Amino acid sequence: MKTITRIFSVLCCTVAVAGFGTSALAQSAANFPDKPIRFIVPYPPGGASDVTARVLGQKMTEIWGQPVVVENRPGANGNIASEFVARAPADGYTILMGNVGPNAISASMYKLSYDVVKSFAPVTQTTTVPIVLVVNNSLPVKNVKELISYAKTNKLTFASAGNGSSNHLTGELLKSMGGIDIMHVPYKGDGPAMNDVIGGQVSMMFATLPAALPHIKSGKVRPIGMATAKPSAVLPGVTPIADSGVPGFDSSSWGGILAPAGTPKEIIAKLHEGTVKILKMPDVEQKMQALGSDVVASTPEQFGEYIKSETSKWAKVVKESGATVN
C-alpha cells in the first residue's frame, strides 16, 4: 500500500511540474518579447542581408516596444553566424537573417556543425533578391557576349561574398555554361567584395541588387547582365544573361528569418505575425522594391519546404560546376 501511495505521489508531482511548465511557456509566449532581441546577420554591413535586417529590425523595435539589435557576424560564407544561432537558446530572443548561402548552398560545400534544415525553425521568407553582373569600369566589355569573348583571351577574376555564397555559385554557373575560366576571389560579404571591384583589384562580381544598386547609380561600376531570367524594374535597360549568349541562365538569392530549432510554436507564430505585418507595410514594400528586392512573406511551413528545395537545387549546381571551397 505504501508503494502504491509513493507511485501516486510521484505521478501527481510529475503532472504538476508538467502543468507548471506548460503554464510558464504559455505565459512566456503571451509576453513575448519582454526583453531585447538579437538579430544576427551573417555578413558585414552593406549587403542585401544587412540592409533587409536593418529595415525589419527598426520596425520590429517600434511594434514590439523592445530593442531589436542587428549584430553582424561575418565569416565562412555566413556559417559562423548560422552556427551561433543554431546553438542559441530556443526562446525567440536570438534570430537569424537567413540566406541562400549558409542556409542552403553550404550543405553541399562545407562540413557543418549544424544542419541547414533540422537546426532551425523557419519563421518566414522575407525576400527574393535579384543578382546583377557588374564589372569594373576599366573592363572593355558592354554585355555578356563581349565578356565571354574577352575572357577566352584574357585573365579575369570575379569577387563573391564568400565560398558557397549565391554570387560565388552564380559565377561558377557562368563559367560552366559560358565555357570560360575566371578566377574566384572570395570575401566576407558583398560590401568588401564590391569595394575591390570598384577599386579594380577584381574584374567583376555577381552582386545582389541591393548591394550593387547605389554603386551602379553613382557610376562606380557598370552593370552588364541580370542573372535572373527576367529584367529588373529598377534596372530596365540591363539585359538578362539568358538573352545575351547563355540561354537558360537563371540565378537569384533570397533572405528569410530563422530561429533555433525547438523554439516554441507560439513564439514562432508571434515572430511570424510581426514580421509579415512589417513586410506588408507600404513604406517597407516601397523601400524593398526600390532596393530591387521582392517581398515574399511566406508561412513558416512554406519557408521550410523552400529551404529543402533550394538545398537540393544548389547541390546539383555545385556538383555540375565543380565548385569548391578554395
C-alpha positions in Angstrom: 0.0 0.0 0.0 2.9 2.4 0.9 4.5 1.6 -2.5 1.2 2.5 -4.4 1.0 5.7 -2.4 4.5 6.7 -3.3 3.9 6.0 -7.0 0.7 8.0 -6.9 2.6 10.9 -5.2 5.4 10.8 -7.8 2.8 10.8 -10.6 1.0 13.8 -9.1 4.3 15.7 -8.8 5.2 14.9 -12.4 1.8 16.1 -13.7 2.1 19.3 -11.5 5.6 20.0 -12.9 4.4 19.4 -16.4 1.4 21.7 -15.9 3.6 24.4 -14.4 6.0 24.1 -17.4 3.1 24.4 -19.9 1.7 27.4 -18.0 5.1 29.1 -17.9 5.5 28.5 -21.6 2.1 29.9 -22.4 2.8 33.0 -20.2 6.3 33.4 -21.8 4.7 33.3 -25.3 1.9 35.7 -24.2 4.5 38.3 -23.0 6.9 37.8 -25.9 9.0 39.8 -26.4 9.7 41.3 -23.0 13.4 41.9 -23.5 15.8 42.8 -26.3 16.1 40.5 -29.4 19.4 39.8 -31.1 19.1 39.8 -34.9 22.1 38.1 -36.3 23.3 38.9 -39.8 25.8 36.6 -41.5 27.6 39.2 -43.5 29.2 42.7 -42.9 27.2 45.9 -43.4 26.3 46.9 -46.9 24.9 43.6 -48.4 21.3 42.6 -49.0 21.0 40.6 -45.7 22.3 43.5 -43.7 20.0 46.1 -45.4 16.9 43.9 -45.0 17.7 43.1 -41.4 18.1 46.8 -40.5 14.8 47.8 -42.2 13.0 45.0 -40.4 14.8 45.5 -37.1 13.8 49.1 -36.8 10.1 48.3 -37.4 10.2 45.4 -35.0 11.5 47.7 -32.3 8.6 50.0 -33.0 5.8 47.5 -33.0 7.1 45.3 -30.1 8.4 48.1 -27.9 11.7 46.2 -27.3 15.1 46.8 -28.9 15.9 44.5 -31.8 19.7 44.8 -32.1 21.2 43.9 -35.5 24.5 42.2 -35.0 26.9 41.4 -37.9 28.8 38.1 -37.5 30.6 37.6 -40.9 32.9 34.8 -41.9 32.9 31.3 -43.6 30.1 32.3 -46.0 27.7 33.1 -43.1 28.3 29.7 -41.5 29.7 31.3 -38.3 26.5 33.3 -37.8 24.3 30.3 -38.6 26.1 28.1 -36.2 25.9 30.8 -33.5 22.1 31.0 -33.9 21.7 27.2 -34.1 23.3 26.9 -30.7 21.5 29.8 -29.1 18.7 29.2 -26.6 15.4 28.3 -28.3 13.4 31.1 -26.8 13.0 33.5 -29.8 15.4 36.1 -28.5 18.2 35.2 -31.0 17.1 35.1 -34.6 19.0 34.8 -37.9 18.7 36.8 -41.1 18.9 33.6 -43.2 20.4 33.5 -46.6 20.7 31.0 -49.5 24.4 30.7 -48.9 24.8 29.4 -45.4 21.2 28.0 -45.2 21.1 26.0 -48.4 24.3 26.0 -50.5 26.7 25.4 -47.6 25.2 22.0 -47.1 27.0 20.8 -50.3 30.3 22.7 -49.8 31.2 22.6 -46.1 31.4 20.2 -43.3 29.0 22.0 -41.0 28.4 21.7 -37.3 24.7 22.4 -37.9 22.1 21.0 -40.3 20.7 23.6 -42.7 17.2 22.2 -42.2 17.0 20.4 -38.8 18.9 23.1 -36.8 16.4 25.9 -37.4 12.8 26.8 -37.0 11.6 28.7 -40.1 9.7 32.0 -39.5 9.2 33.5 -42.9 11.0 34.0 -46.2 11.3 37.8 -46.4 12.5 38.5 -49.9 13.7 37.2 -53.2 16.8 39.1 -54.3 17.8 39.5 -57.9 21.5 39.3 -58.8 23.2 41.6 -61.3 26.6 41.1 -63.0 28.7 44.3 -62.6 32.2 45.0 -63.9 35.0 47.4 -63.1 34.6 50.5 -65.3 38.0 49.8 -67.0 36.9 46.4 -68.3 36.3 46.9 -72.1 33.0 44.9 -72.3 29.4 46.2 -72.5 27.5 43.0 -72.4 27.9 39.3 -71.5 28.6 38.2 -75.1 31.6 40.6 -75.1 32.6 39.4 -71.7 32.7 35.7 -72.7 34.7 36.5 -75.8 37.1 38.7 -73.8 37.5 36.1 -71.1 38.7 33.5 -73.6 41.9 35.5 -74.3 42.3 37.4 -71.0 42.7 36.5 -67.4 39.8 37.8 -65.3 38.7 37.5 -61.7 35.3 37.6 -60.0 34.5 38.5 -56.4 31.9 36.9 -54.1 30.5 37.3 -50.6 32.3 34.0 -49.7 32.8 30.4 -50.8 29.4 28.9 -51.3 27.5 32.2 -51.5 24.9 32.8 -54.2 27.2 35.1 -56.1 30.0 32.5 -56.0 27.8 29.8 -57.4 26.3 32.2 -59.9 29.8 32.9 -61.1 30.6 29.2 -61.3 27.4 28.7 -63.3 28.5 31.3 -65.9 31.9 29.6 -66.1 30.2 26.3 -66.8 27.5 27.4 -69.1 29.7 30.0 -70.9 32.7 27.8 -71.4 35.1 30.2 -69.8 37.6 30.2 -66.9 37.5 33.1 -64.4 39.3 33.0 -61.1 37.1 33.2 -58.0 38.1 35.6 -55.2 36.1 35.1 -52.0 35.4 37.9 -49.5 33.5 38.1 -46.2 30.4 39.8 -47.7 29.0 41.8 -50.5 30.4 45.1 -49.2 34.1 44.3 -49.1 33.8 42.4 -52.4 32.2 45.4 -54.1 34.8 47.7 -52.8 37.5 45.7 -54.6 35.5 45.6 -57.9 35.2 49.4 -57.7 38.9 49.7 -57.0 39.9 47.4 -59.8 41.5 44.7 -57.7 38.9 42.3 -59.1 37.3 42.4 -62.6 33.7 41.7 -61.8 31.0 40.4 -59.4 27.6 38.8 -59.4 26.2 41.1 -56.7 22.8 41.2 -55.0 20.9 44.1 -56.4 20.5 45.9 -53.0 24.3 45.8 -52.6 25.1 46.9 -56.2 22.4 49.5 -56.9 24.0 52.5 -55.1 27.3 51.9 -56.9 25.5 51.5 -60.2 23.6 54.7 -59.8 26.8 56.6 -58.8 28.6 55.2 -61.8 31.3 53.4 -59.8 30.6 50.0 -61.5 28.9 49.1 -64.8 26.0 46.5 -65.0 26.2 44.2 -68.0 23.6 41.5 -67.3 20.9 40.3 -64.9 21.4 36.8 -63.6 17.6 36.4 -63.2 15.6 35.2 -66.3 13.6 38.4 -66.3 14.7 42.1 -66.4 14.6 44.1 -63.2 12.1 47.0 -62.8 14.8 49.1 -61.2 17.4 48.3 -64.0 15.1 48.0 -67.1 17.9 48.6 -69.5 20.1 45.7 -68.3 19.5 42.5 -70.4 19.1 39.1 -68.7 22.2 36.9 -69.3 19.8 34.2 -70.6 19.1 36.6 -73.5 22.7 37.6 -74.0 24.5 34.4 -75.2 23.8 32.0 -72.3 20.3 30.5 -72.8 18.6 29.1 -69.7 20.8 31.1 -67.3 18.9 31.9 -64.1 20.1 32.6 -60.6 18.9 34.7 -57.7 19.3 35.0 -53.9 16.8 35.1 -51.0 16.5 36.1 -47.4 14.4 34.9 -44.5 14.2 34.7 -40.8 15.2 31.6 -38.8 15.1 30.8 -35.1 16.9 27.9 -33.3 15.2 24.5 -33.7 12.9 23.8 -30.7 11.7 27.4 -30.4 8.0 27.1 -29.2 5.4 27.3 -31.9 3.7 30.1 -30.0 6.8 32.3 -30.2 7.4 31.4 -33.9 3.8 32.4 -34.5 4.4 35.8 -32.8 7.7 36.4 -34.8 5.9 35.4 -38.0 2.9 37.6 -37.3 5.0 40.7 -36.5 7.4 40.2 -39.5 4.7 39.7 -42.0 2.9 42.7 -40.7 6.0 44.8 -41.3 6.7 43.3 -44.7 3.2 44.3 -45.8 3.6 47.9 -44.6 3.5 50.2 -47.7 6.7 52.1 -46.8 8.6 48.8 -46.3 7.4 47.3 -49.5 8.4 50.5 -51.4 11.8 50.5 -49.7 12.4 46.8 -50.6 11.2 47.4 -54.2 13.4 50.5 -54.5 16.4 48.3 -53.5 15.4 45.7 -56.1 14.2 43.0 -53.7 10.8 41.4 -54.0 8.8 40.9 -50.7 7.6 37.3 -50.1 6.2 36.9 -46.6 5.6 33.2 -46.6 4.3 30.9 -43.8 6.8 29.0 -41.7 5.8 25.8 -43.4 6.2 27.3 -46.9 9.7 28.6 -46.0 10.8 25.3 -44.6 9.8 23.5 -47.8 11.5 26.2 -49.8 14.8 25.7 -47.9 14.7 22.0 -48.6 14.1 22.6 -52.4 16.9 25.2 -52.5 19.3 22.9 -50.8 18.6 20.2 -53.4 18.8 22.6 -56.3 22.1 24.1 -55.4 23.6 20.7 -54.6 23.2 19.9 -58.3 24.8 23.2 -59.3 27.8 22.5 -57.0 28.2 19.0 -58.4 27.8 20.1 -62.1 30.1 23.2 -61.8 32.7 21.5 -59.7 32.7 24.5 -57.3 35.0 24.0 -54.3 35.9 25.9 -51.2 39.2 27.4 -52.4 
